[in-house]
Amino acid sequence: MNSIVIVLLSIAAFVVAYIFYGGWLSKKWGIDLKRQTPAHTKEDGIDYVPASKGVVLGHHFASIAGAGPITGPIAASIFGWVPVLLWILVGSIFFGGVHDYGSLVASLRHDGNSIGEIIEKNIGRRGKKLFAIFAWLTLILVVAAFLNIVASTFAATPEAATASLLFIAVAIIFGFGVYRRGMNLVVSSIIGIALLGVCIWVGMVYPLVLPVKAWMWIMLAYIFIASVTPVWILLQPRDYLNSFLLYFMIGGALLGLFFTNPHITEVPAFTTFNVNGSLMFPILFVTVACGAISGFHSLVASGTSSKMIDKEGDAKLVGYGGMLIEGVLAVISLVAIGAVGMQKGGAIPTFSYGVGTFMANVGIPMEVGVPFVALAISAFALTSLDTATRLARFVFQEFFTETAQDGNKKSSPVLSNMYVATLISVAIGGFLGFTDWTKIWPIFGSANQLLSALALLAVAAWLAKSGKSNNMVKIPMVFMFLVTLTALVIIAKNNIVSGNYVLVFFAVALFVLALVLIKESYKILFGKQLKEERIAA
């Protein structure tokens, strides 16, 4: 099959979906261009900071992309490229896009609060507590896995390590110039992008060589600082500038595809429904992960992005558009393995070699293109890491914060403190991170996808309480619950056999938490509580 045809048809499907289905969702959810967003009503200069839609998209996309849409499709290709491609398209448009956009809009309508706060208001306080525990455990797994991945990448690719550290310095200068000196965003962006190029060059000339454990300690210190600093000085500018790396990588890959005109020859169209004991249902839908739908996206949308949206109309580009762009990246990843086959080292080297091969046909040498792609991926893995830490801090603080009947919030003076919350999250995530990340990844994948079902549940409950149709949310929600609960049963069974009882505990705990949350929200989701309230009135 011709790769160009696959990519062009996929992009066309995403564009049509953005215009028509995204527009339909906006109409159904009552997007109001004149409504003031939480970034303005609660502006505090730390977490609530209004930004242009380009900056917010950059932050959001950089945070949600990571390595997920690259590793997922490549790993799932054991079932063949056709089922993976179909799930990327259907998942991104009708599942992931709805999930991300809905989470963002629901947060905007709840003062920029997280999914947990949305559950408390629409389902109940106990539901919020249960979700907070679930979300925090998932984020700790994210921190643990990505801490190990980033440290290993930096140790294996010291050029990327040098460039990434320099990126941080450039981001701080960019943030200070734009937000405190009023520099023009376009001019600052041009300068920032030029400095990114300088950072890449310096990294190739002066690679910083350190062992994995040394990088892990450095990353632990970094994510602690990144979690408590104002978003304008590091999070916003670094994610915004880093997003250009991914845009350039996607653009270079697409341009290279047209000159290379590769065919998918290394991966069959379809293999079998059972690959060495791995069943297509539910494994395919859990493995593709971020390439179609990811619960982590809802935490980013409701945790940081909603606090930066300048106008409510920007939410469609950031939430729905961001997911569709990630879908494009997932398609490119699938095409890469289809053209060059699995390379030594796994998914990331395969993607880097494949895209590097494409770009070589437009005059970019392989010895430059391959390291550049690896650098871009490591930059986004680092972005996912520090965003996850900040979100873990938010969730931890919210768990120990209660809303009284008069609307005032009462917090634990110690446990709701952002420094204490960050320290606890970083310490536990770091402890798990010093183990082998490949042991954490299977349970993280299932927890992440189950988190997406719970986020859809929260959005569906909010829409029901608001008197709006929620079928576009309930249908993907039910499917994701079936997928992920089945996967958790399989994981628990496999780990009982292997004697890994820590992961058995995580699987059982997440399974039970999900069932209790479903029970808590059943009456609201299916209208019974609303009917009872109307009768009582």
C-alpha positions as CSV (number, residue, x, y, z in Angstrom):
1,M,0.0,0.0,0.0
2,N,1.3,3.5,-0.9
3,S,2.1,5.5,2.2
4,I,1.3,8.8,0.6
5,V,-2.3,7.7,-0.1
6,I,-2.7,6.6,3.6
7,V,-1.3,9.9,5.0
8,L,-3.3,12.1,2.6
9,L,-6.6,10.3,3.2
10,S,-6.0,10.4,7.0
11,I,-5.2,14.2,7.0
12,A,-8.3,14.8,4.8
13,A,-10.5,12.8,7.3
14,F,-9.1,14.8,10.2
15,V,-9.7,18.2,8.4
16,V,-13.3,17.3,7.6
17,A,-13.8,16.1,11.2
18,Y,-12.4,19.2,12.6
19,I,-14.7,21.5,10.5
20,F,-17.9,19.5,10.7
21,Y,-17.9,17.2,13.8
22,G,-15.8,19.7,15.9
23,G,-18.2,22.4,14.8
24,W,-21.2,20.3,15.7
25,L,-19.8,19.6,19.2
26,S,-19.2,23.3,19.7
27,K,-22.8,24.0,18.9
28,K,-24.1,21.2,21.1
29,W,-22.0,22.3,24.0
30,G,-22.9,26.0,23.6
31,I,-19.5,27.5,23.0
32,D,-19.8,31.2,23.8
33,L,-17.1,33.5,22.3
34,K,-18.2,36.3,24.8
35,R,-18.0,34.2,27.9
36,Q,-15.1,35.2,30.2
37,T,-12.7,32.3,30.8
38,P,-11.1,31.3,34.1
39,A,-7.7,32.6,32.9
40,H,-9.3,36.1,33.2
41,T,-11.7,35.7,36.1
42,K,-9.1,33.9,38.3
43,E,-5.9,35.3,37.0
44,D,-3.2,34.9,39.6
45,G,0.1,35.0,37.6
46,I,1.0,31.5,38.7
47,D,-1.4,28.9,37.3
48,Y,-4.2,31.1,35.8
49,V,-2.5,33.1,33.0
50,P,-4.3,34.0,29.8
51,A,-2.3,33.2,26.6
52,S,-2.9,33.3,22.8
53,K,-4.4,30.2,21.3
54,G,-1.1,29.4,19.5
55,V,0.8,29.4,22.9
56,V,-1.9,27.3,24.6
57,L,-2.0,24.8,21.7
58,G,1.8,24.6,21.9
59,H,1.7,23.8,25.6
60,H,-1.2,21.4,25.2
61,F,0.2,19.5,22.2
62,A,3.7,19.3,23.7
63,S,2.2,17.9,26.9
64,I,-0.1,15.3,25.5
65,A,2.2,14.1,22.6
66,G,5.2,12.7,24.5
67,A,6.3,9.3,23.1
68,G,2.8,7.8,23.3
69,P,1.5,8.3,19.7
70,I,4.9,7.0,18.4
71,T,5.4,3.9,20.6
72,G,1.7,2.9,20.7
73,P,1.0,2.4,16.9
74,I,4.3,0.7,16.4
75,A,3.7,-1.8,19.2
76,A,0.1,-2.4,18.0
77,S,1.3,-3.2,14.5
78,I,1.6,-6.8,15.5
79,F,-2.1,-7.0,14.5
80,G,-1.4,-5.5,11.1
81,W,-1.4,-1.9,9.8
82,V,-5.1,-1.8,8.8
83,P,-6.7,-2.3,12.2
84,V,-4.2,0.1,13.8
85,L,-5.0,2.8,11.1
86,L,-8.7,2.3,11.5
87,W,-8.5,2.7,15.3
88,I,-6.3,5.8,15.0
89,L,-8.8,7.5,12.6
90,V,-12.0,6.4,14.4
91,G,-10.5,6.9,17.8
92,S,-9.0,10.3,17.3
93,I,-12.2,11.7,15.7
94,F,-15.0,10.2,17.8
95,F,-13.2,9.1,21.0
96,G,-10.0,11.1,21.7
97,G,-11.1,14.3,20.2
98,V,-14.5,14.3,22.0
99,H,-12.7,13.3,25.3
100,D,-10.0,16.1,25.0
101,Y,-12.4,18.8,23.8
102,G,-15.1,17.8,26.3
103,S,-12.7,17.8,29.3
104,L,-11.4,21.2,28.3
105,V,-14.9,22.8,27.9
106,A,-16.2,21.1,31.1
107,S,-13.2,22.6,33.0
108,L,-13.8,26.0,31.5
109,R,-17.4,25.9,32.8
110,H,-16.1,24.9,36.3
111,D,-13.7,27.8,36.9
112,G,-10.7,25.9,35.3
113,N,-10.9,23.1,37.9
114,S,-9.8,19.6,37.3
115,I,-11.9,16.6,36.3
116,G,-12.1,15.6,40.0
117,E,-13.8,18.9,40.9
118,I,-16.2,18.4,38.0
119,I,-17.1,15.0,39.4
120,E,-17.7,16.5,42.9
121,K,-20.1,19.1,41.5
122,N,-22.0,16.7,39.2
123,I,-21.7,13.3,40.9
124,G,-20.8,13.9,44.5
125,R,-18.0,14.4,47.0
126,R,-17.3,10.7,47.4
127,G,-16.9,10.5,43.6
128,K,-14.4,13.2,43.6
129,K,-12.3,11.5,46.3
130,L,-12.3,8.2,44.5
131,F,-11.4,9.9,41.2
132,A,-8.6,11.9,42.9
133,I,-7.1,8.7,44.2
134,F,-7.3,7.1,40.8
135,A,-5.9,10.1,38.9
136,W,-3.1,10.5,41.4
137,L,-2.1,6.9,41.2
138,T,-2.1,7.1,37.4
139,L,0.0,10.3,37.4
140,I,2.5,8.7,39.8
141,L,2.9,5.8,37.3
142,V,3.4,8.4,34.5
143,V,6.1,10.2,36.5
144,A,7.8,6.8,37.3
145,A,7.7,5.6,33.7
146,F,8.7,8.8,32.0
147,L,11.4,9.6,34.5
148,N,13.1,6.3,33.6
149,I,12.5,6.8,29.9
150,V,13.9,10.4,29.8
151,A,16.9,9.5,31.9
152,S,17.7,6.5,29.7
153,T,17.2,8.6,26.5
154,F,19.6,11.3,27.8
155,A,22.2,8.7,28.8
156,A,22.0,7.0,25.4
157,T,21.7,10.3,23.4
158,P,23.8,12.9,25.3
159,E,23.3,15.3,22.4
160,A,19.7,15.4,23.3
161,A,20.5,15.9,26.9
162,T,22.6,19.0,26.3
163,A,20.0,20.5,23.9
164,S,17.1,19.9,26.3
165,L,18.9,21.6,29.2
166,L,19.7,24.6,27.0
167,F,16.0,24.6,25.9
168,I,15.0,25.3,29.5
169,A,17.3,28.4,29.7
170,V,15.9,29.7,26.3
171,A,12.3,29.1,27.6
172,I,12.9,31.2,30.7
173,I,14.4,34.1,28.7
174,F,11.4,33.8,26.3
175,G,8.8,33.8,29.1
176,F,10.4,36.8,30.8
177,G,10.6,38.7,27.5
178,V,7.0,38.1,26.5
179,Y,5.2,38.2,29.8
180,R,7.3,40.7,31.7
181,R,8.8,42.9,29.0
182,G,5.9,42.8,26.5
183,M,7.9,41.6,23.6
184,N,6.0,40.9,20.4
185,L,5.1,37.2,20.3
186,V,5.9,36.7,16.6
187,V,9.3,38.3,16.9
188,S,10.0,36.5,20.1
189,S,9.0,33.2,18.4
190,I,11.3,33.7,15.5
191,I,14.2,34.5,17.9
192,G,13.2,31.5,20.1
193,I,13.1,29.1,17.2
194,A,16.5,30.3,16.0
195,L,17.9,29.7,19.5
196,L,16.4,26.2,19.4
197,G,18.6,25.6,16.4
198,V,21.6,26.9,18.3
199,C,20.8,24.5,21.2
200,I,20.6,21.6,18.8
201,W,24.0,22.5,17.3
202,V,25.6,22.9,20.7
203,G,24.2,19.6,21.8
204,M,25.8,17.8,18.8
205,V,29.1,19.5,19.4
206,Y,29.2,19.2,23.2
207,P,27.2,16.2,24.3
208,L,26.7,15.9,28.1
209,V,27.6,12.3,29.1
210,L,26.1,11.1,32.4
211,P,24.9,7.7,33.7
212,V,21.1,6.9,33.9
213,K,20.9,7.3,37.7
214,A,22.6,10.7,37.6
215,W,20.1,11.9,35.1
216,M,17.2,10.5,37.2
217,W,18.3,12.6,40.2
218,I,18.7,15.7,38.0
219,M,15.2,15.1,36.6
220,L,13.7,14.7,40.0
221,A,15.1,18.1,41.1
222,Y,14.0,19.6,37.8
223,I,10.4,18.4,38.0
224,F,10.0,19.6,41.6
225,I,11.1,23.1,40.6
226,A,9.0,23.0,37.4
227,S,5.9,22.0,39.3
228,V,5.9,25.0,41.7
229,T,7.1,27.8,39.4
230,P,4.6,30.2,37.7
231,V,3.5,28.8,34.3
232,W,4.6,31.9,32.4
233,I,8.2,31.5,33.2
234,L,8.8,27.9,32.2
235,L,5.8,25.7,31.4
236,Q,4.1,27.9,28.8
237,P,7.2,29.1,27.0
238,R,9.1,25.8,27.0
239,D,6.1,23.8,25.8
240,Y,5.3,26.5,23.2
241,L,8.8,26.5,21.8
242,N,9.1,22.7,22.0
243,S,6.0,22.3,19.9
244,F,7.8,23.8,16.9
245,L,10.2,20.9,17.1
246,L,7.3,18.5,16.6
247,Y,5.8,20.7,13.9
248,F,9.1,20.7,12.0
249,M,9.5,17.0,12.5
250,I,6.0,16.3,11.2
251,G,6.5,18.7,8.3
252,G,9.9,17.2,7.4
253,A,8.4,13.7,7.6
254,L,5.4,14.6,5.3
255,L,7.7,16.4,2.8
256,G,10.1,13.4,2.9
257,L,7.2,11.0,2.2
258,F,6.3,12.8,-1.0
259,F,9.9,12.5,-2.3
260,T,10.5,9.0,-1.0
261,N,7.0,7.6,-1.9
262,P,7.5,4.5,0.3
263,H,5.2,1.5,0.4
264,I,4.2,-0.4,3.4
265,T,6.0,-3.7,2.9
266,E,7.4,-4.5,6.3
267,V,4.1,-4.9,8.1
268,P,1.2,-7.0,6.8
269,A,-2.3,-5.4,6.4
270,F,-3.7,-7.9,8.9
271,T,-2.2,-10.8,10.9
272,T,-4.6,-12.4,13.3
273,F,-6.9,-11.6,16.2
274,N,-4.7,-13.6,18.6
275,V,-0.9,-12.8,18.5
276,N,0.9,-15.1,20.9
277,G,-1.9,-14.9,23.5
278,S,-2.5,-11.1,23.0
279,L,-6.1,-10.7,21.8
280,M,-6.9,-7.8,19.5
281,F,-9.7,-6.9,22.0
282,P,-8.7,-5.3,24.3
283,I,-4.9,-5.2,23.6
284,L,-5.1,-3.1,20.4
285,F,-7.2,-0.4,22.0
286,V,-5.0,-0.2,25.1
287,T,-1.7,-0.3,23.2
288,V,-2.3,2.5,20.6
289,A,-3.2,4.7,23.6
290,C,-2.3,8.4,22.9
291,G,-2.6,7.8,19.1
292,A,-6.4,7.5,19.5
293,I,-7.5,8.4,23.1
294,S,-5.6,8.9,26.4
295,G,-6.9,9.8,29.9
296,F,-3.7,11.8,30.6
297,H,-5.0,14.3,28.0
298,S,-8.0,15.1,30.2
299,L,-5.8,15.9,33.1
300,V,-3.7,18.3,31.0
301,A,-6.9,19.9,29.5
302,S,-8.5,20.4,32.9
303,G,-5.3,20.8,34.9
304,T,-3.3,23.4,33.0
305,S,-4.7,24.2,29.5
306,S,-8.1,25.4,30.8
307,K,-6.3,27.9,33.0
308,M,-4.6,29.5,30.0
309,I,-7.5,29.7,27.5
310,D,-8.0,33.4,26.5
311,K,-11.4,32.9,24.7
312,E,-13.8,30.0,24.9
313,G,-13.7,29.7,21.2
314,D,-10.0,28.7,21.4
315,A,-11.0,25.4,23.1
316,K,-11.9,23.7,19.8
317,L,-8.4,24.3,18.3
318,V,-6.6,23.3,21.5
319,G,-8.7,20.3,22.6
320,Y,-10.2,18.8,19.4
321,G,-7.5,20.1,17.0
322,G,-4.6,19.1,19.3
323,M,-5.9,15.5,19.3
324,L,-6.3,15.4,15.6
325,I,-2.7,16.6,15.1
326,E,-1.6,13.8,17.4
327,G,-3.5,11.5,15.2
328,V,-1.4,12.6,12.2
329,L,1.7,11.9,14.2
330,A,0.4,8.4,15.0
331,V,-0.3,7.7,11.3
332,I,3.3,8.8,10.4
333,S,4.6,6.5,13.1
334,L,2.6,3.6,11.6
335,V,3.9,4.4,8.1
336,A,7.5,4.6,9.4
337,I,7.5,1.0,10.7
338,G,5.6,-0.1,7.6
339,A,8.4,1.3,5.4
340,V,11.5,0.4,7.3
341,G,10.5,-2.4,9.7
342,M,11.3,-2.7,13.4
343,Q,14.8,-1.4,14.2
344,K,17.1,-2.4,17.0
345,G,16.2,-0.7,20.3
346,G,12.4,-0.6,19.8
347,A,9.8,1.9,18.8
348,I,11.7,5.2,19.2
349,P,14.8,4.1,17.2
350,T,12.4,2.7,14.5
351,F,10.5,6.0,14.2
352,S,13.7,8.0,14.2
353,Y,15.3,5.9,11.5
354,G,12.1,5.8,9.4
355,V,11.5,9.6,9.5
356,G,15.3,10.2,9.1
357,T,15.1,8.1,6.0
358,F,12.2,10.1,4.6
359,M,14.0,13.4,5.3
360,A,17.2,12.2,3.7
361,N,15.4,12.4,0.4
362,V,14.9,16.2,0.8
363,G,18.6,16.8,1.4
364,I,18.8,16.3,5.2
365,P,21.7,13.9,6.0
366,M,20.8,10.8,8.0
367,E,23.4,11.7,10.6
368,V,21.5,14.9,11.2
369,G,17.9,13.8,10.7
370,V,17.9,10.7,12.9
371,P,19.4,12.5,16.0
372,F,17.0,15.5,15.4
373,V,14.0,13.2,15.5
374,A,15.3,11.4,18.6
375,L,15.9,14.9,20.2
376,A,12.3,16.0,19.4
377,I,10.9,12.8,21.0
378,S,13.0,13.2,24.2
379,A,11.9,16.8,24.5
380,F,8.3,15.8,24.5
381,A,8.9,13.0,26.9
382,L,10.4,15.5,29.3
383,T,7.4,17.8,28.8
384,S,5.0,15.0,29.7
385,L,7.1,14.3,32.8
386,D,7.0,17.8,34.3
387,T,3.4,18.3,33.3
388,A,2.4,15.1,35.0
389,T,4.2,16.2,38.1
390,R,2.4,19.5,38.2
391,L,-0.9,17.7,37.7
392,A,-0.1,15.3,40.5
393,R,0.4,18.3,42.7
394,F,-3.0,19.8,41.7
395,V,-4.8,16.5,42.3
396,F,-3.1,16.0,45.7
397,Q,-4.0,19.5,46.8
398,E,-7.6,19.1,45.7
399,F,-8.0,15.9,47.6
400,F,-7.3,17.7,50.9
401,T,-9.4,20.7,50.0
402,E,-13.2,20.7,50.8
403,T,-15.8,23.1,49.6
404,A,-18.2,24.2,52.3
405,Q,-21.9,24.8,51.7
406,D,-21.3,28.5,51.6
407,G,-18.9,28.0,48.7
408,N,-15.7,28.7,50.7
409,K,-12.9,26.2,50.5
410,K,-11.2,24.7,53.5
411,S,-7.8,23.2,53.1
412,S,-5.3,21.2,55.1
413,P,-2.6,23.7,55.9
414,V,0.1,21.1,55.4
415,L,-1.1,18.5,52.9
416,S,-2.7,21.1,50.6
417,N,0.5,23.1,50.5
418,M,1.9,23.0,46.9
419,Y,5.5,22.3,48.1
420,V,4.5,19.4,50.3
421,A,2.1,18.0,47.6
422,T,4.9,18.2,45.0
423,L,7.5,16.7,47.3
424,I,5.3,13.7,48.2
425,S,4.4,13.1,44.5
426,V,8.0,13.4,43.3
427,A,9.3,11.2,46.1
428,I,6.9,8.3,45.4
429,G,7.1,8.7,41.6
430,G,10.9,8.7,41.9
431,F,11.0,5.6,44.1
432,L,9.0,3.7,41.5
433,G,11.0,5.2,38.7
434,F,14.2,3.6,39.9
435,T,12.7,0.2,39.1
436,D,12.5,-1.1,35.5
437,W,9.9,1.0,33.6
438,T,8.9,-1.9,31.4
439,K,7.3,-3.5,34.4
440,I,5.3,-0.3,35.1
441,W,4.2,0.3,31.5
442,P,1.5,-2.4,31.1
443,I,-0.4,-1.3,34.2
444,F,0.2,2.4,33.2
445,G,-1.3,1.8,29.8
446,S,-4.5,0.2,31.2
447,A,-4.8,2.9,34.0
448,N,-4.3,5.6,31.4
449,Q,-7.1,4.3,29.2
450,L,-9.4,3.7,32.1
451,L,-8.8,7.2,33.2
452,S,-10.1,8.3,29.8
453,A,-13.4,6.4,30.5
454,L,-13.7,8.1,33.8
455,A,-13.1,11.6,32.3
456,L,-15.8,10.9,29.7
457,L,-18.0,9.8,32.6
458,A,-17.4,13.2,34.3
459,V,-18.2,15.1,31.0
460,A,-21.3,13.0,30.4
461,A,-22.5,13.7,34.0
462,W,-21.9,17.5,33.5
463,L,-23.8,17.5,30.2
464,A,-26.7,15.6,31.8
465,K,-26.9,17.9,34.7
466,S,-26.9,20.9,32.3
467,G,-29.7,19.4,30.3
468,K,-27.6,18.8,27.2
469,S,-27.4,15.7,25.0
470,N,-24.5,13.5,26.0
471,N,-24.7,10.5,23.7
472,M,-21.6,11.6,21.8
473,V,-19.8,11.1,25.1
474,K,-21.6,8.1,26.6
475,I,-21.0,5.8,23.6
476,P,-17.2,6.1,23.7
477,M,-17.3,6.0,27.5
478,V,-19.0,2.6,27.6
479,F,-16.6,1.2,25.0
480,M,-13.5,2.4,26.9
481,F,-14.9,0.9,30.1
482,L,-15.3,-2.4,28.4
483,V,-11.8,-2.3,26.9
484,T,-9.9,-1.2,30.0
485,L,-11.7,-3.3,32.6
486,T,-11.1,-6.4,30.5
487,A,-7.5,-5.4,30.1
488,L,-7.1,-5.0,33.9
489,V,-8.5,-8.5,34.5
490,I,-6.0,-9.9,32.1
491,I,-3.1,-8.0,33.7
492,A,-4.1,-9.1,37.2
493,K,-4.3,-12.7,36.0
494,N,-0.9,-12.6,34.3
495,N,0.8,-11.0,37.2
496,I,-0.7,-13.5,39.7
497,V,0.9,-16.2,37.6
498,S,4.3,-14.4,37.5
499,G,4.1,-13.5,41.2
500,N,4.3,-9.7,40.7
501,Y,1.8,-8.8,43.4
502,V,2.5,-5.1,43.4
503,L,1.0,-4.8,39.9
504,V,-1.8,-7.1,40.9
505,F,-2.7,-4.7,43.7
506,F,-2.7,-1.8,41.3
507,A,-4.9,-3.6,38.8
508,V,-7.4,-4.7,41.4
509,A,-7.5,-1.3,43.1
510,L,-8.0,0.5,39.8
511,F,-10.7,-2.0,38.8
512,V,-12.6,-1.5,42.0
513,L,-12.3,2.3,42.0
514,A,-13.7,2.4,38.5
515,L,-16.7,0.2,39.4
516,V,-17.6,2.3,42.5
517,L,-17.4,5.5,40.4
518,I,-19.7,3.9,37.8
519,K,-22.2,3.1,40.5
520,E,-21.9,6.6,42.0
521,S,-22.8,8.2,38.6
522,Y,-25.3,5.7,37.2
523,K,-28.5,7.6,38.2
524,I,-27.1,10.8,36.7
525,L,-25.8,9.3,33.5
526,F,-29.1,7.6,32.7
527,G,-31.4,10.3,33.9
528,K,-32.9,8.6,37.0
529,Q,-31.7,11.1,39.6
530,L,-32.7,14.0,37.4
531,K,-36.2,12.6,37.1
532,E,-36.4,12.1,40.8
533,E,-35.3,15.7,41.4
534,R,-38.0,17.0,39.0
535,I,-40.7,14.9,40.7
536,A,-39.6,16.1,44.2
537,A,-39.7,19.7,43.0
